[in-house]
Amino acid sequence: MTPNDDLSQARWFKSSHSGGGNDCVEVAFTGSGAALRDSKDPEGGAFRLSPHAWHGLLGAVRPGGPALG
């Protein structure tokens, strides 16, 4: 994902673990990666990840991912 990707028409998805609240992370996918944003502040900007970084993040947060500490 490049800094110039236009996210104004992006389709954002909430985590299935959000419990229906408004305190979760949303993700949008584009041809060049993924973008993450805070659902409480959707106009506050997005954190952009390359495909490689997105898969690395998923591997780190999924059960059985890297151990912390």
Distance bins in CASP14 RR format, pairs under 12 A and 6 or more apart:
PFRMAT RR
TARGET T0000
AUTHOR 0000-0000-0000
RMODE 2
METHOD distances of the structure
MODEL  1
1 7 0 0 0 0 1 0 0 0 0 0 0
1 10 0 0 0 0 0 1 0 0 0 0 0
1 27 0 0 0 0 0 1 0 0 0 0 0
1 28 0 0 0 0 1 0 0 0 0 0 0
1 29 0 0 0 0 1 0 0 0 0 0 0
1 30 1 0 1 0 0 0 0 0 0 0 0
1 31 1 0 0 1 0 0 0 0 0 0 0
1 32 1 0 1 0 0 0 0 0 0 0 0
1 33 1 0 1 0 0 0 0 0 0 0 0
1 34 1 0 0 1 0 0 0 0 0 0 0
1 35 1 0 0 1 0 0 0 0 0 0 0
1 36 0 0 0 0 0 1 0 0 0 0 0
1 46 0 0 0 0 1 0 0 0 0 0 0
1 47 0 0 0 0 1 0 0 0 0 0 0
1 48 1 0 1 0 0 0 0 0 0 0 0
1 49 1 0 0 1 0 0 0 0 0 0 0
1 50 1 0 0 1 0 0 0 0 0 0 0
1 51 0 0 0 0 1 0 0 0 0 0 0
1 52 0 0 0 0 0 1 0 0 0 0 0
1 53 0 0 0 0 1 0 0 0 0 0 0
1 54 0 0 0 0 1 0 0 0 0 0 0
2 30 0 0 0 0 1 0 0 0 0 0 0
2 31 0 0 0 0 1 0 0 0 0 0 0
2 32 1 0 1 0 0 0 0 0 0 0 0
2 33 0 0 0 0 1 0 0 0 0 0 0
2 35 0 0 0 0 0 1 0 0 0 0 0
2 48 1 0 0 1 0 0 0 0 0 0 0
2 49 0 0 0 0 0 1 0 0 0 0 0
2 50 0 0 0 0 1 0 0 0 0 0 0
3 30 0 0 0 0 0 1 0 0 0 0 0
3 32 0 0 0 0 0 1 0 0 0 0 0
3 35 0 0 0 0 0 1 0 0 0 0 0
3 45 0 0 0 0 0 1 0 0 0 0 0
3 46 0 0 0 0 0 1 0 0 0 0 0
3 47 0 0 0 0 0 1 0 0 0 0 0
3 48 1 0 0 1 0 0 0 0 0 0 0
3 49 0 0 0 0 0 1 0 0 0 0 0
3 50 0 0 0 0 0 1 0 0 0 0 0
4 30 0 0 0 0 0 1 0 0 0 0 0
4 32 0 0 0 0 1 0 0 0 0 0 0
4 48 0 0 0 0 0 1 0 0 0 0 0
5 28 0 0 0 0 1 0 0 0 0 0 0
5 29 0 0 0 0 0 1 0 0 0 0 0
5 30 1 0 1 0 0 0 0 0 0 0 0
5 31 0 0 0 0 1 0 0 0 0 0 0
5 32 1 0 0 1 0 0 0 0 0 0 0
5 33 0 0 0 0 1 0 0 0 0 0 0
5 34 0 0 0 0 0 1 0 0 0 0 0
5 35 1 0 0 1 0 0 0 0 0 0 0
5 46 0 0 0 0 1 0 0 0 0 0 0
5 48 1 0 0 1 0 0 0 0 0 0 0
5 49 0 0 0 0 0 1 0 0 0 0 0
5 50 0 0 0 0 0 1 0 0 0 0 0
6 28 0 0 0 0 0 1 0 0 0 0 0
6 30 0 0 0 0 1 0 0 0 0 0 0
6 31 0 0 0 0 0 1 0 0 0 0 0
6 32 0 0 0 0 0 1 0 0 0 0 0
6 35 0 0 0 0 0 1 0 0 0 0 0
6 46 0 0 0 0 0 1 0 0 0 0 0
6 48 0 0 0 0 0 1 0 0 0 0 0
7 26 0 0 0 0 0 1 0 0 0 0 0
7 27 0 0 0 0 0 1 0 0 0 0 0
7 28 1 0 0 1 0 0 0 0 0 0 0
7 29 0 0 0 0 0 1 0 0 0 0 0
7 30 1 0 0 1 0 0 0 0 0 0 0
7 31 0 0 0 0 0 1 0 0 0 0 0
7 32 0 0 0 0 0 1 0 0 0 0 0
7 33 0 0 0 0 0 1 0 0 0 0 0
7 34 0 0 0 0 0 1 0 0 0 0 0
7 35 1 0 1 0 0 0 0 0 0 0 0
7 36 0 0 0 0 0 1 0 0 0 0 0
7 37 0 0 0 0 1 0 0 0 0 0 0
7 42 0 0 0 0 1 0 0 0 0 0 0
7 43 0 0 0 0 0 1 0 0 0 0 0
7 44 0 0 0 0 0 1 0 0 0 0 0
7 45 0 0 0 0 1 0 0 0 0 0 0
7 46 1 0 1 0 0 0 0 0 0 0 0
7 47 0 0 0 0 0 1 0 0 0 0 0
7 48 0 0 0 0 1 0 0 0 0 0 0
8 28 0 0 0 0 0 1 0 0 0 0 0
8 30 0 0 0 0 0 1 0 0 0 0 0
8 35 0 0 0 0 0 1 0 0 0 0 0
8 42 0 0 0 0 0 1 0 0 0 0 0
8 43 0 0 0 0 0 1 0 0 0 0 0
8 45 0 0 0 0 0 1 0 0 0 0 0
8 46 0 0 0 0 0 1 0 0 0 0 0
9 28 0 0 0 0 1 0 0 0 0 0 0
9 30 0 0 0 0 1 0 0 0 0 0 0
10 26 0 0 0 0 1 0 0 0 0 0 0
10 27 0 0 0 0 1 0 0 0 0 0 0
10 28 1 1 0 0 0 0 0 0 0 0 0
10 29 0 0 0 0 1 0 0 0 0 0 0
10 30 1 0 0 1 0 0 0 0 0 0 0
10 31 0 0 0 0 0 1 0 0 0 0 0
10 32 0 0 0 0 0 1 0 0 0 0 0
10 33 0 0 0 0 0 1 0 0 0 0 0
10 34 0 0 0 0 1 0 0 0 0 0 0
10 35 1 0 0 1 0 0 0 0 0 0 0
10 36 0 0 0 0 0 1 0 0 0 0 0
10 37 0 0 0 0 1 0 0 0 0 0 0
10 42 0 0 0 0 0 1 0 0 0 0 0
10 45 0 0 0 0 0 1 0 0 0 0 0
10 46 0 0 0 0 1 0 0 0 0 0 0
10 48 0 0 0 0 0 1 0 0 0 0 0
11 26 0 0 0 0 1 0 0 0 0 0 0
11 27 0 0 0 0 1 0 0 0 0 0 0
11 28 1 0 0 1 0 0 0 0 0 0 0
11 29 1 0 0 1 0 0 0 0 0 0 0
11 30 0 0 0 0 1 0 0 0 0 0 0
11 34 0 0 0 0 0 1 0 0 0 0 0
11 35 0 0 0 0 0 1 0 0 0 0 0
12 24 0 0 0 0 0 1 0 0 0 0 0
12 25 0 0 0 0 1 0 0 0 0 0 0
12 26 1 0 1 0 0 0 0 0 0 0 0
12 27 1 0 0 1 0 0 0 0 0 0 0
12 28 1 0 1 0 0 0 0 0 0 0 0
12 29 0 0 0 0 1 0 0 0 0 0 0
12 30 0 0 0 0 0 1 0 0 0 0 0
12 34 0 0 0 0 0 1 0 0 0 0 0
12 35 0 0 0 0 1 0 0 0 0 0 0
12 36 0 0 0 0 1 0 0 0 0 0 0
12 37 1 0 0 1 0 0 0 0 0 0 0
12 38 0 0 0 0 0 1 0 0 0 0 0
12 39 0 0 0 0 1 0 0 0 0 0 0
12 42 1 0 0 1 0 0 0 0 0 0 0
12 45 0 0 0 0 0 1 0 0 0 0 0
12 46 0 0 0 0 1 0 0 0 0 0 0
13 24 0 0 0 0 0 1 0 0 0 0 0
13 25 0 0 0 0 1 0 0 0 0 0 0
13 26 1 0 0 1 0 0 0 0 0 0 0
13 27 1 0 1 0 0 0 0 0 0 0 0
13 28 1 0 0 1 0 0 0 0 0 0 0
13 29 0 0 0 0 1 0 0 0 0 0 0
13 34 0 0 0 0 0 1 0 0 0 0 0
13 35 0 0 0 0 0 1 0 0 0 0 0
13 36 0 0 0 0 0 1 0 0 0 0 0
13 37 0 0 0 0 0 1 0 0 0 0 0
13 39 0 0 0 0 0 1 0 0 0 0 0
14 20 1 0 0 1 0 0 0 0 0 0 0
14 21 0 0 0 0 1 0 0 0 0 0 0
14 22 0 0 0 0 1 0 0 0 0 0 0
14 23 0 0 0 0 0 1 0 0 0 0 0
14 24 1 0 1 0 0 0 0 0 0 0 0
14 25 1 0 0 1 0 0 0 0 0 0 0
14 26 1 0 1 0 0 0 0 0 0 0 0
14 27 0 0 0 0 1 0 0 0 0 0 0
14 28 0 0 0 0 0 1 0 0 0 0 0
14 36 0 0 0 0 0 1 0 0 0 0 0
14 37 0 0 0 0 0 1 0 0 0 0 0
14 38 0 0 0 0 0 1 0 0 0 0 0
14 39 1 0 0 1 0 0 0 0 0 0 0
14 40 0 0 0 0 0 1 0 0 0 0 0
14 42 0 0 0 0 0 1 0 0 0 0 0
15 21 0 0 0 0 0 1 0 0 0 0 0
15 22 0 0 0 0 0 1 0 0 0 0 0
15 23 0 0 0 0 0 1 0 0 0 0 0
15 24 1 0 1 0 0 0 0 0 0 0 0
15 25 1 0 1 0 0 0 0 0 0 0 0
15 26 1 0 0 1 0 0 0 0 0 0 0
15 27 1 0 0 1 0 0 0 0 0 0 0
15 36 0 0 0 0 0 1 0 0 0 0 0
15 37 0 0 0 0 0 1 0 0 0 0 0
15 38 0 0 0 0 0 1 0 0 0 0 0
15 39 0 0 0 0 1 0 0 0 0 0 0
15 58 0 0 0 0 0 1 0 0 0 0 0
15 61 0 0 0 0 0 1 0 0 0 0 0
16 24 0 0 0 0 1 0 0 0 0 0 0
16 25 0 0 0 0 0 1 0 0 0 0 0
16 26 0 0 0 0 0 1 0 0 0 0 0
16 27 0 0 0 0 0 1 0 0 0 0 0
17 23 0 0 0 0 0 1 0 0 0 0 0
17 24 1 0 0 1 0 0 0 0 0 0 0
17 25 0 0 0 0 1 0 0 0 0 0 0
17 61 0 0 0 0 0 1 0 0 0 0 0
17 62 0 0 0 0 0 1 0 0 0 0 0
17 63 0 0 0 0 0 1 0 0 0 0 0
18 24 1 1 0 0 0 0 0 0 0 0 0
18 25 0 0 0 0 1 0 0 0 0 0 0
18 26 0 0 0 0 1 0 0 0 0 0 0
18 27 0 0 0 0 0 1 0 0 0 0 0
18 38 0 0 0 0 0 1 0 0 0 0 0
18 39 1 0 0 1 0 0 0 0 0 0 0
18 40 0 0 0 0 0 1 0 0 0 0 0
19 39 0 0 0 0 0 1 0 0 0 0 0
20 39 0 0 0 0 1 0 0 0 0 0 0
21 39 0 0 0 0 1 0 0 0 0 0 0
21 40 0 0 0 0 1 0 0 0 0 0 0
22 38 0 0 0 0 1 0 0 0 0 0 0
22 39 1 0 1 0 0 0 0 0 0 0 0
22 40 1 0 1 0 0 0 0 0 0 0 0
22 41 0 0 0 0 0 1 0 0 0 0 0
22 42 0 0 0 0 0 1 0 0 0 0 0
23 38 0 0 0 0 1 0 0 0 0 0 0
23 39 1 0 0 1 0 0 0 0 0 0 0
23 40 1 0 0 1 0 0 0 0 0 0 0
23 41 0 0 0 0 0 1 0 0 0 0 0
24 36 0 0 0 0 0 1 0 0 0 0 0
24 37 0 0 0 0 0 1 0 0 0 0 0
24 38 0 0 0 0 1 0 0 0 0 0 0
24 39 1 0 1 0 0 0 0 0 0 0 0
24 40 0 0 0 0 1 0 0 0 0 0 0
24 41 0 0 0 0 0 1 0 0 0 0 0
24 42 0 0 0 0 0 1 0 0 0 0 0
25 34 0 0 0 0 0 1 0 0 0 0 0
25 35 0 0 0 0 0 1 0 0 0 0 0
25 36 1 0 1 0 0 0 0 0 0 0 0
25 37 1 0 0 1 0 0 0 0 0 0 0
25 38 1 0 0 1 0 0 0 0 0 0 0
25 39 1 0 0 1 0 0 0 0 0 0 0
25 40 0 0 0 0 0 1 0 0 0 0 0
25 41 0 0 0 0 0 1 0 0 0 0 0
25 42 0 0 0 0 0 1 0 0 0 0 0
25 46 0 0 0 0 0 1 0 0 0 0 0
25 47 0 0 0 0 1 0 0 0 0 0 0
25 49 0 0 0 0 0 1 0 0 0 0 0
25 57 0 0 0 0 0 1 0 0 0 0 0
25 61 0 0 0 0 0 1 0 0 0 0 0
26 34 0 0 0 0 0 1 0 0 0 0 0
26 35 0 0 0 0 1 0 0 0 0 0 0
26 36 1 0 0 1 0 0 0 0 0 0 0
26 37 1 0 1 0 0 0 0 0 0 0 0
26 38 1 0 0 1 0 0 0 0 0 0 0
26 39 1 0 1 0 0 0 0 0 0 0 0
26 40 0 0 0 0 0 1 0 0 0 0 0
26 41 0 0 0 0 0 1 0 0 0 0 0
26 42 1 0 0 1 0 0 0 0 0 0 0
26 44 0 0 0 0 0 1 0 0 0 0 0
26 45 0 0 0 0 0 1 0 0 0 0 0
26 46 0 0 0 0 1 0 0 0 0 0 0
26 47 0 0 0 0 0 1 0 0 0 0 0
27 33 0 0 0 0 1 0 0 0 0 0 0
27 34 1 0 1 0 0 0 0 0 0 0 0
27 35 1 0 0 1 0 0 0 0 0 0 0
27 36 1 0 1 0 0 0 0 0 0 0 0
27 37 0 0 0 0 1 0 0 0 0 0 0
27 38 0 0 0 0 0 1 0 0 0 0 0
27 39 0 0 0 0 0 1 0 0 0 0 0
27 46 0 0 0 0 1 0 0 0 0 0 0
27 47 0 0 0 0 1 0 0 0 0 0 0
27 48 0 0 0 0 0 1 0 0 0 0 0
27 49 0 0 0 0 1 0 0 0 0 0 0
27 54 0 0 0 0 1 0 0 0 0 0 0
27 57 0 0 0 0 1 0 0 0 0 0 0
27 58 0 0 0 0 0 1 0 0 0 0 0
28 34 1 0 0 1 0 0 0 0 0 0 0
28 35 1 0 1 0 0 0 0 0 0 0 0
28 36 0 0 0 0 1 0 0 0 0 0 0
28 37 1 0 0 1 0 0 0 0 0 0 0
28 39 0 0 0 0 0 1 0 0 0 0 0
28 42 0 0 0 0 0 1 0 0 0 0 0
28 45 0 0 0 0 0 1 0 0 0 0 0
28 46 1 0 0 1 0 0 0 0 0 0 0
28 47 0 0 0 0 0 1 0 0 0 0 0
28 48 0 0 0 0 1 0 0 0 0 0 0
28 49 0 0 0 0 0 1 0 0 0 0 0
28 54 0 0 0 0 0 1 0 0 0 0 0
29 35 0 0 0 0 1 0 0 0 0 0 0
29 36 0 0 0 0 0 1 0 0 0 0 0
29 46 0 0 0 0 0 1 0 0 0 0 0
29 48 0 0 0 0 0 1 0 0 0 0 0
29 49 0 0 0 0 0 1 0 0 0 0 0
29 51 0 0 0 0 1 0 0 0 0 0 0
29 54 0 0 0 0 1 0 0 0 0 0 0
30 46 0 0 0 0 0 1 0 0 0 0 0
30 48 0 0 0 0 1 0 0 0 0 0 0
30 49 0 0 0 0 0 1 0 0 0 0 0
30 50 0 0 0 0 0 1 0 0 0 0 0
30 51 0 0 0 0 0 1 0 0 0 0 0
30 54 0 0 0 0 0 1 0 0 0 0 0
31 48 0 0 0 0 0 1 0 0 0 0 0
31 50 0 0 0 0 0 1 0 0 0 0 0
31 51 0 0 0 0 1 0 0 0 0 0 0
31 54 0 0 0 0 0 1 0 0 0 0 0
32 48 0 0 0 0 1 0 0 0 0 0 0
32 49 0 0 0 0 1 0 0 0 0 0 0
32 50 1 0 0 1 0 0 0 0 0 0 0
32 51 1 0 0 1 0 0 0 0 0 0 0
32 52 0 0 0 0 0 1 0 0 0 0 0
32 53 0 0 0 0 0 1 0 0 0 0 0
32 54 0 0 0 0 0 1 0 0 0 0 0
33 46 0 0 0 0 0 1 0 0 0 0 0
33 47 0 0 0 0 0 1 0 0 0 0 0
33 48 1 0 0 1 0 0 0 0 0 0 0
33 49 1 0 0 1 0 0 0 0 0 0 0
33 50 1 0 1 0 0 0 0 0 0 0 0
33 51 1 0 1 0 0 0 0 0 0 0 0
33 52 0 0 0 0 1 0 0 0 0 0 0
33 53 0 0 0 0 1 0 0 0 0 0 0
33 54 1 0 0 1 0 0 0 0 0 0 0
33 55 0 0 0 0 1 0 0 0 0 0 0
33 57 0 0 0 0 0 1 0 0 0 0 0
34 46 0 0 0 0 1 0 0 0 0 0 0
34 47 0 0 0 0 1 0 0 0 0 0 0
34 48 1 0 0 1 0 0 0 0 0 0 0
34 49 1 0 1 0 0 0 0 0 0 0 0
34 50 0 0 0 0 1 0 0 0 0 0 0
34 51 1 0 0 1 0 0 0 0 0 0 0
34 52 0 0 0 0 0 1 0 0 0 0 0
34 53 0 0 0 0 1 0 0 0 0 0 0
34 54 1 0 1 0 0 0 0 0 0 0 0
34 55 0 0 0 0 1 0 0 0 0 0 0
34 56 0 0 0 0 0 1 0 0 0 0 0
34 57 0 0 0 0 1 0 0 0 0 0 0
34 58 0 0 0 0 1 0 0 0 0 0 0
35 42 0 0 0 0 0 1 0 0 0 0 0
35 44 0 0 0 0 0 1 0 0 0 0 0
35 45 0 0 0 0 1 0 0 0 0 0 0
35 46 1 1 0 0 0 0 0 0 0 0 0
35 47 1 0 0 1 0 0 0 0 0 0 0
35 48 1 0 1 0 0 0 0 0 0 0 0
35 49 1 0 0 1 0 0 0 0 0 0 0
35 50 0 0 0 0 0 1 0 0 0 0 0
35 53 0 0 0 0 0 1 0 0 0 0 0
35 54 0 0 0 0 1 0 0 0 0 0 0
36 42 0 0 0 0 0 1 0 0 0 0 0
36 44 0 0 0 0 0 1 0 0 0 0 0
36 45 0 0 0 0 1 0 0 0 0 0 0
36 46 1 0 0 1 0 0 0 0 0 0 0
36 47 1 0 1 0 0 0 0 0 0 0 0
36 48 1 0 0 1 0 0 0 0 0 0 0
36 49 1 0 0 1 0 0 0 0 0 0 0
36 53 0 0 0 0 0 1 0 0 0 0 0
36 54 0 0 0 0 1 0 0 0 0 0 0
36 57 0 0 0 0 1 0 0 0 0 0 0
36 58 0 0 0 0 0 1 0 0 0 0 0
36 61 0 0 0 0 0 1 0 0 0 0 0
37 43 0 0 0 0 1 0 0 0 0 0 0
37 44 1 0 0 1 0 0 0 0 0 0 0
37 45 1 0 1 0 0 0 0 0 0 0 0
37 46 1 0 1 0 0 0 0 0 0 0 0
37 47 1 0 0 1 0 0 0 0 0 0 0
37 48 0 0 0 0 1 0 0 0 0 0 0
37 49 0 0 0 0 0 1 0 0 0 0 0
38 44 1 0 0 1 0 0 0 0 0 0 0
38 45 0 0 0 0 1 0 0 0 0 0 0
38 46 0 0 0 0 1 0 0 0 0 0 0
38 47 0 0 0 0 1 0 0 0 0 0 0
39 45 0 0 0 0 0 1 0 0 0 0 0
39 46 0 0 0 0 0 1 0 0 0 0 0
47 53 0 0 0 0 1 0 0 0 0 0 0
47 54 0 0 0 0 0 1 0 0 0 0 0
47 57 0 0 0 0 1 0 0 0 0 0 0
48 54 0 0 0 0 1 0 0 0 0 0 0
48 57 0 0 0 0 0 1 0 0 0 0 0
49 55 0 0 0 0 1 0 0 0 0 0 0
49 56 0 0 0 0 1 0 0 0 0 0 0
49 57 1 0 0 1 0 0 0 0 0 0 0
49 58 0 0 0 0 0 1 0 0 0 0 0
50 56 0 0 0 0 1 0 0 0 0 0 0
50 57 0 0 0 0 0 1 0 0 0 0 0
51 57 0 0 0 0 0 1 0 0 0 0 0
51 58 0 0 0 0 0 1 0 0 0 0 0
52 58 0 0 0 0 0 1 0 0 0 0 0
52 59 0 0 0 0 0 1 0 0 0 0 0
53 59 0 0 0 0 0 1 0 0 0 0 0
53 60 0 0 0 0 0 1 0 0 0 0 0
54 60 0 0 0 0 0 1 0 0 0 0 0
54 61 0 0 0 0 0 1 0 0 0 0 0
55 61 0 0 0 0 0 1 0 0 0 0 0
55 62 0 0 0 0 0 1 0 0 0 0 0
56 62 0 0 0 0 1 0 0 0 0 0 0
56 65 0 0 0 0 1 0 0 0 0 0 0
56 66 0 0 0 0 1 0 0 0 0 0 0
57 65 0 0 0 0 0 1 0 0 0 0 0
57 66 0 0 0 0 0 1 0 0 0 0 0
58 64 0 0 0 0 0 1 0 0 0 0 0
58 65 0 0 0 0 1 0 0 0 0 0 0
58 66 0 0 0 0 0 1 0 0 0 0 0
59 65 1 0 1 0 0 0 0 0 0 0 0
59 66 1 0 0 1 0 0 0 0 0 0 0
60 66 1 0 1 0 0 0 0 0 0 0 0
60 67 0 0 0 0 0 1 0 0 0 0 0
60 68 0 0 0 0 1 0 0 0 0 0 0
61 68 0 0 0 0 0 1 0 0 0 0 0
END
